[in-house]
Amino acid sequence: MSTFYQTIGIAARQDGPFIELEALVDTGSTYTWVPSPLLNRLGIEPTERRLFDTADGRVIEREIAEVPVRLDGRIYFSLVVSGNRGTMPLLGATTLEDFGLGVDPVRKRLIPVRGLAMSATPDIAHPFGKR
């Protein structure tokens, strides 16, 4: 699997100001990760703590917050994990899904993808009876 970086912006508020950073596109990471000093500098307050399994089998606990993320001129709120100082910024799978993006590993770029609406088909009977 090839790797590549994508410029993203993060902010404490939807109207900014945004700080741009180069994040490794990592579809193996559920969430986007940003070093805690950067989140602190923006004044982003964590909303909760969650447990994470690491690649080497450990379980770690990290703070998370819902943060405005800017990508290709669009802004959506996404869960961002507060990493330790020196943590490499990662653009994770849920943020990519929030933006309707997938990965083209050959051309090393993000590409638009359609969402799935498996239950919105009118030909399928409603499981709870009449609508």
C-alpha positions as CSV (number, residue, x, y, z in Angstrom):
1,M,0.0,0.0,0.0
2,S,1.4,3.4,-1.0
3,T,1.3,6.3,1.4
4,F,0.8,10.0,0.7
5,Y,0.0,13.2,2.6
6,Q,-2.9,15.6,2.3
7,T,-3.2,19.1,3.5
8,I,-6.0,19.6,6.0
9,G,-7.0,22.5,8.2
10,I,-8.3,22.4,11.7
11,A,-9.8,25.0,13.9
12,A,-11.6,25.5,17.2
13,R,-14.6,27.1,15.4
14,Q,-16.2,26.5,12.0
15,D,-15.3,30.0,10.9
16,G,-11.7,29.6,11.9
17,P,-9.0,30.6,12.1
18,F,-7.7,27.3,10.6
19,I,-4.2,25.9,11.0
20,E,-3.0,23.9,8.0
21,L,-1.0,20.7,8.4
22,E,0.2,17.8,6.3
23,A,-1.5,14.6,7.4
24,L,-0.6,11.1,6.4
25,V,-3.7,9.5,4.7
26,D,-4.3,6.4,6.8
27,T,-7.4,4.4,6.1
28,G,-6.2,1.9,8.8
29,S,-6.8,4.6,11.4
30,T,-10.5,5.0,12.4
31,Y,-10.1,8.6,13.4
32,T,-7.9,11.6,12.5
33,W,-5.0,12.2,14.9
34,V,-3.4,15.6,15.6
35,P,-0.7,16.3,18.2
36,S,-2.1,17.7,21.4
37,P,0.1,20.8,21.5
38,L,-1.5,22.0,18.2
39,L,-5.0,21.3,19.6
40,N,-4.1,23.1,22.8
41,R,-2.8,26.1,20.9
42,L,-6.2,26.4,19.1
43,G,-8.0,26.1,22.4
44,I,-9.8,22.9,21.5
45,E,-11.2,21.3,24.6
46,P,-11.6,17.5,24.7
47,T,-15.1,16.1,25.1
48,E,-14.2,12.6,26.3
49,R,-11.6,10.0,26.5
50,R,-11.5,6.7,24.5
51,L,-9.5,3.5,24.4
52,F,-7.6,2.5,21.3
53,D,-5.8,-0.7,20.3
54,T,-2.3,-0.1,18.9
55,A,-0.5,-2.0,16.1
56,D,1.8,-3.5,18.7
57,G,-1.1,-4.9,20.8
58,R,-1.2,-2.3,23.6
59,V,-4.3,-0.4,24.7
60,I,-4.0,3.3,25.1
61,E,-6.4,6.0,26.3
62,R,-6.6,9.4,24.4
63,E,-8.7,12.5,24.5
64,I,-11.0,13.3,21.6
65,A,-12.9,16.3,20.4
66,E,-15.3,17.2,17.6
67,V,-13.3,19.6,15.5
68,P,-14.0,21.5,12.3
69,V,-11.8,20.0,9.6
70,R,-11.2,21.8,6.2
71,L,-10.4,19.7,3.2
72,D,-10.4,21.0,-0.4
73,G,-12.4,24.0,0.6
74,R,-15.1,22.2,2.4
75,I,-15.6,22.1,6.2
76,Y,-17.2,19.3,8.3
77,F,-17.0,18.5,11.9
78,S,-15.1,15.3,12.6
79,L,-13.8,13.4,15.7
80,V,-10.1,14.1,16.2
81,V,-7.9,12.2,18.6
82,S,-5.4,14.2,20.6
83,G,-2.0,12.5,20.1
84,N,1.1,12.9,22.1
85,R,3.7,15.6,21.3
86,G,5.4,14.5,18.1
87,T,2.5,12.4,16.9
88,M,2.3,12.3,13.1
89,P,-0.9,13.9,12.0
90,L,-3.1,11.2,10.4
91,L,-6.2,11.7,8.2
92,G,-8.4,8.7,9.2
93,A,-11.2,6.7,7.7
94,T,-14.2,8.4,9.4
95,T,-13.0,11.9,8.3
96,L,-12.6,10.6,4.8
97,E,-16.1,9.2,5.0
98,D,-17.5,12.5,6.3
99,F,-16.1,14.2,3.2
100,G,-17.3,11.4,0.8
101,L,-13.7,10.6,-0.2
102,G,-11.8,7.4,-0.9
103,V,-8.2,6.7,-1.7
104,D,-6.6,6.1,-5.1
105,P,-3.4,4.4,-3.9
106,V,-1.9,4.3,-7.4
107,R,-2.1,8.0,-8.1
108,K,-1.7,8.9,-4.4
109,R,-4.8,11.1,-4.2
110,L,-8.2,11.4,-2.7
111,I,-11.2,10.7,-4.9
112,P,-14.9,11.3,-4.5
113,V,-17.0,8.2,-3.6
114,R,-20.7,7.7,-3.4
115,G,-22.3,6.8,-0.1
116,L,-24.3,3.7,0.4
117,A,-28.1,3.9,0.9
118,M,-29.0,0.3,1.1
119,S,-32.3,0.8,2.9
120,A,-33.6,3.6,0.8
121,T,-34.7,1.4,-2.1
122,P,-38.5,1.7,-2.7
123,D,-38.7,-1.9,-4.1
124,I,-37.9,-3.5,-0.7
125,A,-40.8,-4.1,1.7
126,H,-40.6,-2.1,4.9
127,P,-39.6,-4.5,7.7
128,F,-42.1,-3.1,10.2
129,G,-45.2,-3.2,8.1
130,K,-47.0,-0.5,6.2
131,R,-45.4,2.9,5.8
